[in-house]
């Protein structure tokens, strides 16, 4: 198998990793309640997805 000739130094390894970072999820606006929601995801506020009720909101009282 192909094999690296030299060990990657800590500096080189860490410099490579400077490009690793968490990406912000794509955000949209719920068409039912107007709150910010992750795209392709049921709204956490009202439980609607693409204009229809997908998940009934639990009523905690
Ligand atoms: Zn909503």
PDB file of the backbone (N, CA, C, O) and the ligand in Angstrom, with CONECT records:
HET     ZN  A 101       1
ATOM      1  N   UNK A   1       0.841  -1.209   0.000  1.00  0.00           N
ATOM      2  CA  UNK A   1       0.000   0.000   0.000  1.00  0.00           C
ATOM      3  C   UNK A   1       0.867   1.246   0.000  1.00  0.00           C
ATOM      4  O   UNK A   1       1.980   1.252   0.525  1.00  0.00           O
ATOM      5  N   UNK A   2       0.337   2.289  -0.593  1.00  0.00           N
ATOM      6  CA  UNK A   2       1.022   3.586  -0.557  1.00  0.00           C
ATOM      7  C   UNK A   2       1.211   4.002   0.889  1.00  0.00           C
ATOM      8  O   UNK A   2       0.364   3.746   1.746  1.00  0.00           O
ATOM      9  N   UNK A   3       2.321   4.638   1.140  1.00  0.00           N
ATOM     10  CA  UNK A   3       2.734   4.856   2.513  1.00  0.00           C
ATOM     11  C   UNK A   3       3.431   6.213   2.591  1.00  0.00           C
ATOM     12  O   UNK A   3       4.309   6.486   1.772  1.00  0.00           O
ATOM     13  N   UNK A   4       3.076   7.068   3.541  1.00  0.00           N
ATOM     14  CA  UNK A   4       3.734   8.365   3.611  1.00  0.00           C
ATOM     15  C   UNK A   4       5.205   8.216   3.970  1.00  0.00           C
ATOM     16  O   UNK A   4       5.583   7.412   4.822  1.00  0.00           O
ATOM     17  N   UNK A   5       6.021   9.014   3.298  1.00  0.00           N
ATOM     18  CA  UNK A   5       7.465   8.912   3.527  1.00  0.00           C
ATOM     19  C   UNK A   5       7.849   9.510   4.867  1.00  0.00           C
ATOM     20  O   UNK A   5       8.759   9.029   5.542  1.00  0.00           O
ATOM     21  N   UNK A   6       7.134  10.577   5.245  1.00  0.00           N
ATOM     22  CA  UNK A   6       7.479  11.252   6.496  1.00  0.00           C
ATOM     23  C   UNK A   6       6.244  11.434   7.367  1.00  0.00           C
ATOM     24  O   UNK A   6       5.111  11.515   6.894  1.00  0.00           O
ATOM     25  N   UNK A   7       6.519  11.492   8.637  1.00  0.00           N
ATOM     26  CA  UNK A   7       5.465  11.815   9.595  1.00  0.00           C
ATOM     27  C   UNK A   7       4.983  13.241   9.334  1.00  0.00           C
ATOM     28  O   UNK A   7       5.791  14.129   9.060  1.00  0.00           O
ATOM     29  N   UNK A   8       3.656  13.467   9.417  1.00  0.00           N
ATOM     30  CA  UNK A   8       3.122  14.823   9.324  1.00  0.00           C
ATOM     31  C   UNK A   8       3.385  15.516  10.656  1.00  0.00           C
ATOM     32  O   UNK A   8       2.980  15.027  11.711  1.00  0.00           O
ATOM     33  N   UNK A   9       4.068  16.660  10.600  1.00  0.00           N
ATOM     34  CA  UNK A   9       4.392  17.369  11.839  1.00  0.00           C
ATOM     35  C   UNK A   9       3.127  17.910  12.488  1.00  0.00           C
ATOM     36  O   UNK A   9       2.104  18.084  11.827  1.00  0.00           O
ATOM     37  N   UNK A  10       3.205  18.172  13.779  1.00  0.00           N
ATOM     38  CA  UNK A  10       2.046  18.733  14.489  1.00  0.00           C
ATOM     39  C   UNK A  10       1.614  20.038  13.844  1.00  0.00           C
ATOM     40  O   UNK A  10       0.421  20.313  13.719  1.00  0.00           O
ATOM     41  N   UNK A  11       2.596  20.848  13.431  1.00  0.00           N
ATOM     42  CA  UNK A  11       2.275  22.135  12.808  1.00  0.00           C
ATOM     43  C   UNK A  11       1.513  21.933  11.513  1.00  0.00           C
ATOM     44  O   UNK A  11       0.494  22.581  11.274  1.00  0.00           O
ATOM     45  N   UNK A  12       2.017  21.024  10.671  1.00  0.00           N
ATOM     46  CA  UNK A  12       1.371  20.799   9.382  1.00  0.00           C
ATOM     47  C   UNK A  12      -0.031  20.226   9.579  1.00  0.00           C
ATOM     48  O   UNK A  12      -0.975  20.647   8.911  1.00  0.00           O
ATOM     49  N   UNK A  13      -0.166  19.275  10.486  1.00  0.00           N
ATOM     50  CA  UNK A  13      -1.466  18.679  10.789  1.00  0.00           C
ATOM     51  C   UNK A  13      -2.442  19.753  11.276  1.00  0.00           C
ATOM     52  O   UNK A  13      -3.583  19.816  10.817  1.00  0.00           O
ATOM     53  N   UNK A  14      -1.990  20.587  12.200  1.00  0.00           N
ATOM     54  CA  UNK A  14      -2.880  21.595  12.785  1.00  0.00           C
ATOM     55  C   UNK A  14      -3.227  22.690  11.783  1.00  0.00           C
ATOM     56  O   UNK A  14      -4.333  23.230  11.804  1.00  0.00           O
ATOM     57  N   UNK A  15      -2.277  23.017  10.901  1.00  0.00           N
ATOM     58  CA  UNK A  15      -2.579  24.005   9.861  1.00  0.00           C
ATOM     59  C   UNK A  15      -3.659  23.470   8.929  1.00  0.00           C
ATOM     60  O   UNK A  15      -4.545  24.212   8.503  1.00  0.00           O
ATOM     61  N   UNK A  16      -3.582  22.185   8.618  1.00  0.00           N
ATOM     62  CA  UNK A  16      -4.597  21.581   7.754  1.00  0.00           C
ATOM     63  C   UNK A  16      -5.969  21.707   8.421  1.00  0.00           C
ATOM     64  O   UNK A  16      -6.970  21.985   7.760  1.00  0.00           O
ATOM     65  N   UNK A  17      -5.997  21.498   9.742  1.00  0.00           N
ATOM     66  CA  UNK A  17      -7.272  21.476  10.462  1.00  0.00           C
ATOM     67  C   UNK A  17      -7.857  22.870  10.693  1.00  0.00           C
ATOM     68  O   UNK A  17      -8.981  22.983  11.182  1.00  0.00           O
ATOM     69  N   UNK A  18      -7.129  23.924  10.354  1.00  0.00           N
ATOM     70  CA  UNK A  18      -7.713  25.254  10.515  1.00  0.00           C
ATOM     71  C   UNK A  18      -8.908  25.439   9.591  1.00  0.00           C
ATOM     72  O   UNK A  18      -9.730  26.329   9.811  1.00  0.00           O
ATOM     73  N   UNK A  19      -9.014  24.599   8.549  1.00  0.00           N
ATOM     74  CA  UNK A  19     -10.141  24.723   7.621  1.00  0.00           C
ATOM     75  C   UNK A  19     -11.366  23.963   8.109  1.00  0.00           C
ATOM     76  O   UNK A  19     -12.450  24.115   7.547  1.00  0.00           O
ATOM     77  N   UNK A  20     -11.207  23.137   9.162  1.00  0.00           N
ATOM     78  CA  UNK A  20     -12.344  22.383   9.688  1.00  0.00           C
ATOM     79  C   UNK A  20     -13.165  23.298  10.571  1.00  0.00           C
ATOM     80  O   UNK A  20     -12.644  23.838  11.547  1.00  0.00           O
ATOM     81  N   UNK A  21     -14.414  23.482  10.260  1.00  0.00           N
ATOM     82  CA  UNK A  21     -15.266  24.249  11.160  1.00  0.00           C
ATOM     83  C   UNK A  21     -16.718  23.856  10.964  1.00  0.00           C
ATOM     84  O   UNK A  21     -17.107  23.351   9.911  1.00  0.00           O
ATOM     85  N   UNK A  22     -17.500  24.093  11.982  1.00  0.00           N
ATOM     86  CA  UNK A  22     -18.925  23.777  11.913  1.00  0.00           C
ATOM     87  C   UNK A  22     -19.607  24.742  10.960  1.00  0.00           C
ATOM     88  O   UNK A  22     -19.310  25.937  10.950  1.00  0.00           O
ATOM     89  N   UNK A  23     -20.505  24.226  10.176  1.00  0.00           N
ATOM     90  CA  UNK A  23     -21.228  25.050   9.216  1.00  0.00           C
ATOM     91  C   UNK A  23     -22.601  25.403   9.780  1.00  0.00           C
ATOM     92  O   UNK A  23     -23.240  24.588  10.446  1.00  0.00           O
ATOM     93  N   UNK A  24     -23.038  26.609   9.508  1.00  0.00           N
ATOM     94  CA  UNK A  24     -24.374  27.017   9.942  1.00  0.00           C
ATOM     95  C   UNK A  24     -25.406  26.256   9.124  1.00  0.00           C
ATOM     96  O   UNK A  24     -25.281  26.176   7.902  1.00  0.00           O
ATOM     97  N   UNK A  25     -26.429  25.693   9.773  1.00  0.00           N
ATOM     98  CA  UNK A  25     -27.476  25.025   9.004  1.00  0.00           C
ATOM     99  C   UNK A  25     -28.255  26.039   8.179  1.00  0.00           C
ATOM    100  O   UNK A  25     -28.413  27.191   8.583  1.00  0.00           O
ATOM    101  N   UNK A  26     -28.740  25.604   7.023  1.00  0.00           N
ATOM    102  CA  UNK A  26     -29.552  26.491   6.185  1.00  0.00           C
ATOM    103  C   UNK A  26     -30.852  26.790   6.915  1.00  0.00           C
ATOM    104  O   UNK A  26     -31.560  25.876   7.341  1.00  0.00           O
ATOM    105  N   UNK A  27     -31.160  28.065   7.057  1.00  0.00           N
ATOM    106  CA  UNK A  27     -32.362  28.455   7.794  1.00  0.00           C
ATOM    107  C   UNK A  27     -33.405  29.051   6.855  1.00  0.00           C
ATOM    108  O   UNK A  27     -33.085  29.786   5.921  1.00  0.00           O
ATOM    109  N   UNK A  28     -34.631  28.721   7.128  1.00  0.00           N
ATOM    110  CA  UNK A  28     -35.734  29.318   6.397  1.00  0.00           C
ATOM    111  C   UNK A  28     -36.746  29.871   7.387  1.00  0.00           C
ATOM    112  O   UNK A  28     -36.504  29.887   8.594  1.00  0.00           O
ATOM    113  N   UNK A  29     -37.867  30.319   6.874  1.00  0.00           N
ATOM    114  CA  UNK A  29     -38.919  30.869   7.729  1.00  0.00           C
ATOM    115  C   UNK A  29     -40.155  29.991   7.577  1.00  0.00           C
ATOM    116  O   UNK A  29     -40.567  29.670   6.462  1.00  0.00           O
ATOM    117  N   UNK A  30     -40.733  29.612   8.690  1.00  0.00           N
ATOM    118  CA  UNK A  30     -41.945  28.789   8.676  1.00  0.00           C
ATOM    119  C   UNK A  30     -43.076  29.555   8.003  1.00  0.00           C
ATOM    120  O   UNK A  30     -43.338  30.711   8.335  1.00  0.00           O
ATOM    121  N   UNK A  31     -43.750  28.895   7.043  1.00  0.00           N
ATOM    122  CA  UNK A  31     -44.828  29.587   6.333  1.00  0.00           C
ATOM    123  C   UNK A  31     -46.087  29.653   7.191  1.00  0.00           C
ATOM    124  O   UNK A  31     -47.002  30.419   6.891  1.00  0.00           O
ATOM    125  N   UNK A  32     -46.137  28.860   8.249  1.00  0.00           N
ATOM    126  CA  UNK A  32     -47.318  28.869   9.114  1.00  0.00           C
ATOM    127  C   UNK A  32     -47.209  29.876  10.249  1.00  0.00           C
ATOM    128  O   UNK A  32     -48.122  30.671  10.474  1.00  0.00           O
ATOM    129  N   UNK A  33     -46.068  29.837  10.975  1.00  0.00           N
ATOM    130  CA  UNK A  33     -45.957  30.712  12.146  1.00  0.00           C
ATOM    131  C   UNK A  33     -44.867  31.767  11.981  1.00  0.00           C
ATOM    132  O   UNK A  33     -44.777  32.680  12.802  1.00  0.00           O
ATOM    133  N   UNK A  34     -44.036  31.667  10.940  1.00  0.00           N
ATOM    134  CA  UNK A  34     -43.046  32.714  10.681  1.00  0.00           C
ATOM    135  C   UNK A  34     -41.766  32.611  11.476  1.00  0.00           C
ATOM    136  O   UNK A  34     -40.919  33.498  11.372  1.00  0.00           O
ATOM    137  N   UNK A  35     -41.584  31.550  12.278  1.00  0.00           N
ATOM    138  CA  UNK A  35     -40.349  31.436  13.039  1.00  0.00           C
ATOM    139  C   UNK A  35     -39.243  30.825  12.171  1.00  0.00           C
ATOM    140  O   UNK A  35     -39.524  30.215  11.139  1.00  0.00           O
ATOM    141  N   UNK A  36     -37.992  30.992  12.593  1.00  0.00           N
ATOM    142  CA  UNK A  36     -36.858  30.448  11.841  1.00  0.00           C
ATOM    143  C   UNK A  36     -36.819  28.940  12.015  1.00  0.00           C
ATOM    144  O   UNK A  36     -36.909  28.432  13.133  1.00  0.00           O
ATOM    145  N   UNK A  37     -36.683  28.223  10.894  1.00  0.00           N
ATOM    146  CA  UNK A  37     -36.642  26.760  10.943  1.00  0.00           C
ATOM    147  C   UNK A  37     -35.511  26.256  10.048  1.00  0.00           C
ATOM    148  O   UNK A  37     -35.147  26.904   9.067  1.00  0.00           O
ATOM    149  N   UNK A  38     -34.966  25.102  10.397  1.00  0.00           N
ATOM    150  CA  UNK A  38     -34.013  24.441   9.515  1.00  0.00           C
ATOM    151  C   UNK A  38     -34.783  23.948   8.295  1.00  0.00           C
ATOM    152  O   UNK A  38     -35.906  23.462   8.425  1.00  0.00           O
ATOM    153  N   UNK A  39     -34.189  24.069   7.116  1.00  0.00           N
ATOM    154  CA  UNK A  39     -34.853  23.625   5.896  1.00  0.00           C
ATOM    155  C   UNK A  39     -35.030  22.103   5.919  1.00  0.00           C
ATOM    156  O   UNK A  39     -34.241  21.392   6.543  1.00  0.00           O
ATOM    157  N   UNK A  40     -36.051  21.617   5.248  1.00  0.00           N
ATOM    158  CA  UNK A  40     -36.376  20.192   5.140  1.00  0.00           C
ATOM    159  C   UNK A  40     -36.662  19.579   6.507  1.00  0.00           C
ATOM    160  O   UNK A  40     -36.446  18.387   6.723  1.00  0.00           O
ATOM    161  N   UNK A  41     -37.155  20.420   7.435  1.00  0.00           N
ATOM    162  CA  UNK A  41     -37.392  19.969   8.796  1.00  0.00           C
ATOM    163  C   UNK A  41     -38.741  20.509   9.265  1.00  0.00           C
ATOM    164  O   UNK A  41     -39.120  21.638   8.952  1.00  0.00           O
ATOM    165  N   UNK A  42     -39.452  19.683  10.016  1.00  0.00           N
ATOM    166  CA  UNK A  42     -40.726  20.130  10.579  1.00  0.00           C
ATOM    167  C   UNK A  42     -40.470  21.296  11.525  1.00  0.00           C
ATOM    168  O   UNK A  42     -39.500  21.292  12.282  1.00  0.00           O
ATOM    169  N   UNK A  43     -41.347  22.293  11.474  1.00  0.00           N
ATOM    170  CA  UNK A  43     -41.193  23.458  12.342  1.00  0.00           C
ATOM    171  C   UNK A  43     -41.294  23.045  13.804  1.00  0.00           C
ATOM    172  O   UNK A  43     -42.219  22.331  14.191  1.00  0.00           O
ATOM    173  N   UNK A  44     -40.351  23.489  14.606  1.00  0.00           N
ATOM    174  CA  UNK A  44     -40.340  23.146  16.020  1.00  0.00           C
ATOM    175  C   UNK A  44     -41.379  23.911  16.822  1.00  0.00           C
ATOM    176  O   UNK A  44     -41.748  23.500  17.922  1.00  0.00           O
ATOM    177  N   UNK A  45     -41.848  25.021  16.276  1.00  0.00           N
ATOM    178  CA  UNK A  45     -42.815  25.858  17.000  1.00  0.00           C
ATOM    179  C   UNK A  45     -44.241  25.354  16.818  1.00  0.00           C
ATOM    180  O   UNK A  45     -44.985  25.213  17.789  1.00  0.00           O
ATOM    181  N   UNK A  46     -44.622  25.080  15.559  1.00  0.00           N
ATOM    182  CA  UNK A  46     -46.023  24.753  15.299  1.00  0.00           C
ATOM    183  C   UNK A  46     -46.207  23.352  14.721  1.00  0.00           C
ATOM    184  O   UNK A  46     -47.342  22.890  14.610  1.00  0.00           O
ATOM    185  N   UNK A  47     -45.113  22.652  14.345  1.00  0.00           N
ATOM    186  CA  UNK A  47     -45.246  21.281  13.845  1.00  0.00           C
ATOM    187  C   UNK A  47     -45.709  21.182  12.405  1.00  0.00           C
ATOM    188  O   UNK A  47     -46.115  20.109  11.960  1.00  0.00           O
ATOM    189  N   UNK A  48     -45.656  22.288  11.665  1.00  0.00           N
ATOM    190  CA  UNK A  48     -46.068  22.267  10.264  1.00  0.00           C
ATOM    191  C   UNK A  48     -44.869  21.988   9.369  1.00  0.00           C
ATOM    192  O   UNK A  48     -43.742  22.369   9.687  1.00  0.00           O
ATOM    193  N   UNK A  49     -45.119  21.319   8.249  1.00  0.00           N
ATOM    194  CA  UNK A  49     -44.096  21.118   7.231  1.00  0.00           C
ATOM    195  C   UNK A  49     -44.754  21.254   5.868  1.00  0.00           C
ATOM    196  O   UNK A  49     -45.716  20.545   5.575  1.00  0.00           O
ATOM    197  N   UNK A  50     -44.255  22.146   5.037  1.00  0.00           N
ATOM    198  CA  UNK A  50     -44.780  22.424   3.698  1.00  0.00           C
ATOM    199  C   UNK A  50     -46.285  22.702   3.727  1.00  0.00           C
ATOM    200  O   UNK A  50     -47.050  22.170   2.922  1.00  0.00           O
ATOM    201  N   UNK A  51     -46.679  23.538   4.665  1.00  0.00           N
ATOM    202  CA  UNK A  51     -48.049  24.012   4.704  1.00  0.00           C
ATOM    203  C   UNK A  51     -49.056  23.069   5.338  1.00  0.00           C
ATOM    204  O   UNK A  51     -50.244  23.385   5.412  1.00  0.00           O
ATOM    205  N   UNK A  52     -48.585  21.896   5.801  1.00  0.00           N
ATOM    206  CA  UNK A  52     -49.517  20.960   6.426  1.00  0.00           C
ATOM    207  C   UNK A  52     -49.041  20.611   7.822  1.00  0.00           C
ATOM    208  O   UNK A  52     -47.842  20.634   8.101  1.00  0.00           O
ATOM    209  N   UNK A  53     -49.988  20.284   8.708  1.00  0.00           N
ATOM    210  CA  UNK A  53     -49.630  19.868  10.049  1.00  0.00           C
ATOM    211  C   UNK A  53     -48.986  18.484   9.972  1.00  0.00           C
ATOM    212  O   UNK A  53     -49.631  17.520   9.559  1.00  0.00           O
ATOM    213  N   UNK A  54     -47.719  18.385  10.367  1.00  0.00           N
ATOM    214  CA  UNK A  54     -46.991  17.120  10.279  1.00  0.00           C
ATOM    215  C   UNK A  54     -46.905  16.456  11.632  1.00  0.00           C
ATOM    216  O   UNK A  54     -47.024  15.235  11.732  1.00  0.00           O
ATOM    217  N   UNK A  55     -46.701  17.237  12.674  1.00  0.00           N
ATOM    218  CA  UNK A  55     -46.548  16.692  14.027  1.00  0.00           C
ATOM    219  C   UNK A  55     -47.412  17.532  14.954  1.00  0.00           C
ATOM    220  O   UNK A  55     -47.286  18.755  15.001  1.00  0.00           O
ATOM    221  N   UNK A  56     -48.284  16.869  15.686  1.00  0.00           N
ATOM    222  CA  UNK A  56     -49.106  17.609  16.660  1.00  0.00           C
ATOM    223  C   UNK A  56     -48.208  18.113  17.782  1.00  0.00           C
ATOM    224  O   UNK A  56     -47.394  17.369  18.330  1.00  0.00           O
ATOM    225  N   UNK A  57     -48.368  19.359  18.104  1.00  0.00           N
ATOM    226  CA  UNK A  57     -47.588  19.945  19.196  1.00  0.00           C
ATOM    227  C   UNK A  57     -48.121  19.404  20.524  1.00  0.00           C
ATOM    228  O   UNK A  57     -49.320  19.443  20.800  1.00  0.00           O
ATOM    229  N   UNK A  58     -47.180  18.894  21.343  1.00  0.00           N
ATOM    230  CA  UNK A  58     -47.596  18.376  22.652  1.00  0.00           C
ATOM    231  C   UNK A  58     -47.995  19.533  23.553  1.00  0.00           C
ATOM    232  O   UNK A  58     -47.306  20.549  23.646  1.00  0.00           O
ATOM    233  N   UNK A  59     -49.125  19.344  24.210  1.00  0.00           N
ATOM    234  CA  UNK A  59     -49.594  20.385  25.128  1.00  0.00           C
ATOM    235  C   UNK A  59     -49.161  19.981  26.537  1.00  0.00           C
ATOM    236  O   UNK A  59     -49.656  19.005  27.101  1.00  0.00           O
ATOM    237  N   UNK A  60     -48.234  20.749  27.086  1.00  0.00           N
ATOM    238  CA  UNK A  60     -47.763  20.464  28.453  1.00  0.00           C
ATOM    239  C   UNK A  60     -48.375  21.503  29.378  1.00  0.00           C
ATOM    240  O   UNK A  60     -48.077  22.695  29.294  1.00  0.00           O
ATOM    241  N   UNK A  61     -49.228  21.024  30.252  1.00  0.00           N
ATOM    242  CA  UNK A  61     -49.875  21.961  31.176  1.00  0.00           C
ATOM    243  C   UNK A  61     -49.852  21.424  32.605  1.00  0.00           C
ATOM    244  O   UNK A  61     -50.353  22.080  33.518  1.00  0.00           O
TER     245      UNK A  61
HETATM  246 ZN    ZN A 101     -44.099  27.065  12.410  1.00  0.00          ZN
END
